[in-house]
Amino acid sequence: MQEWLNCLVSKTMGDESLTRVQISPSPLMNIAICGSMFFYKEMRHVKETLETRGHTVIVPLGTDEEPPVESRPGITKDELIAAKIEFDFIRRHFKNIERSDAILILNYPKKSIDGYIGGNTFLEMGYAFGLRKKIYSLYPIPDMNYASEMHAMEPIVIHGDLSKIG
């Protein structure tokens, strides 16, 4: 549901009546969601939540599939590579990042690592950093081999509170 803002614009010359115009407020931010496709259900939920708060949200291609290609049980490494090449998942999400004001990293626990950030998400984070986009992280940066690089990108950690975006 879109809210409308009534705005008082001007007085009509020689008349005391006022002219009213309805203006649609622009979205607060354009946000690209990044994270492991293992969390596709969470991506859907976060997208919906942010949109109800006025943001425009872009999710990775395939998020609406059940489950996305990358999260299908039993998919082999070769099948995953072939799908990433065929559907150009990486470049397509880079385009989403280019069109955004910020990215939000959904770094839930995975592989026994709190705040997990995998290879693709790290690439997306670095791309956003190079484009000088704001980088939000849902949870603190994990203790991984490339933690110092992630910290150097100075993500804004929101500790699970989506209201801190903006």
Number of C-alpha atoms within 10 A of each C-alpha: 6 8 9 10 11 11 11 11 11 11 12 10 8 6 7 8 10 12 11 12 12 11 11 11 11 9 12 15 18 20 28 27 25 27 26 21 22 17 19 23 16 15 23 15 11 18 19 14 15 18 18 12 12 17 19 19 23 19 20 22 17 16 19 13 11 11 16 17 18 20 17 13 8 7 11 11 10 9 13 15 11 12 14 15 12 9 12 12 15 16 13 13 19 18 11 19 26 17 13 20 19 24 27 24 28 25 24 21 14 14 6 7 13 15 20 22 28 13 11 15 20 18 15 22 28 17 15 22 19 10 13 13 18 20 23 26 25 22 20 19 22 19 13 13 8 13 13 12 11 18 13 9 16 14 20 19 18 16 12 14 10 15 10 12 20 13
